[in-house]
Amino acid sequence: MNMTQGQEKPRGMTIIVKNITRLIAGFIFLYGVYIVFHGHLTPGGGFAGGVVIAGSFILLILAFGSQEITEKVSYSFSSLFESLGGIFFLIIALLGAIAGFYFFWNLLPKGTPLRLISSGIILPANIAIGIKVGAGLFAIFLALAATKYIMEE
């Protein structure tokens, strides 16, 4: 089948892949959030949850395709979130030193064991790491995907 000059090449994968991706990408994202929030109670944490969260966004890009401009905007947003995650983690670490104790001093009260809010600063630290790892891994994927535009030029 020849493409005429007025038609664009279809983006992304087949309609089956797109529909399945619409169904499962949200569940993958929620599972990543679950891993981040329950990292102090079960195996997992910020790094593992961040990888799963980034995987949900990568799945969407792979299934639906992307344009160069969209990839650049997504890269800017992921770089912003990566920086915010790092700053949030640094603030958590410095709060103890600012309060006159030690670096990473646990200022939050410990709750009931085996409850979600039971670990002091571990939960906020896991959230910061999850944001940083998820955004960083997604930015790496976008940087690698953008090489196709450099190769075409």
Secondary structure as UniProt FT lines:
FT   TURN            5..6
FT   HELIX           15..37
FT   TURN            38..41
FT   HELIX           46..64
FT   HELIX           68..98
FT   TURN            99..100
FT   TURN            103..104
FT   TURN            113..114
FT   TURN            120..121
FT   HELIX           122..145
FT   HELIX           147..152
//
